[in-house]
Amino acid sequence: DADVTQTPRNRITKTGKRIMLECSQTKGHDRMYWYRQDPGLGLRLIYYSFDVKDINKGEISDGYSVSRQAQAKFSLSLESAIPNQTALYFCASSRGSYEQFFGPGTRLTVL
Amino acid sequence: AQSVTQLGSHVSVSEGALVLLRCNYSSSVPPYLFWYVQYPNQGLQLLLKYTSAATLVKGINGFEAEFKKSETSFHLTKPSAHMSDAAEYFCAVSGQAGTALIFGKGTTLSVSS
């Protein structure tokens, strides 16, 4: 079984819809992250959480919100999706500042 | 603050040739440095990491990288490219104070026969 899982893997939605992407990890890590990947732009950090009560904005948090429901779960929400949020979204986890382990990604298309 | 610059968004080599992917970083604290690989339609997989131990770091699949503080570089190399090395490679930096990883924009490696 994968250590970091993301659901759904693919999602097509319409402008203005609320979308939630979910992430779970079984590695016992304290830190979790959400990134988006766009061609030519690499991975950009959206939000990160160092523990259940600690949420931090990343480089591109506008239009997104997150919830750390438990140490193992970290969800990303788009309150009102817009087409330029079409991207590949990755969740990751880490123990402290050590390497991050990534999920398989969620491909989101906003029409 | 940390930042990463990957020189060259696309590198093409022949099978058996040397692979060199360049990464320069900026960090106000001693950095942790990472190289990740992303194969088509997959997530990111750690290739290797530098965490202030040996400056020459060996990773998986024959890759290695050397931390050069004076040049603020962490270039990735492999002596002989294989077709299976074709992928996108990302360099990343993290400060020891515990910030999230900051990624470069990636370098796509193409390998021709």
Interface residues (C-beta under 8 A of the other chain):
Chain A: V4 R31 Y33 Y35 G40 L41 G42 L43 R44 L45 Y48 F50 N56 G58 F90 A92 G96 S97 Y98 E99 Q100 F101 F102 G103 P104 G105
Chain B: Q6 S9 Y32 F34 Y36 Q42 G43 L44 Q45 L46 K49 T51 F90 S94 G95 Q96 A97 G98 T99 A100 L101 I102 F103 G104 K105 G106
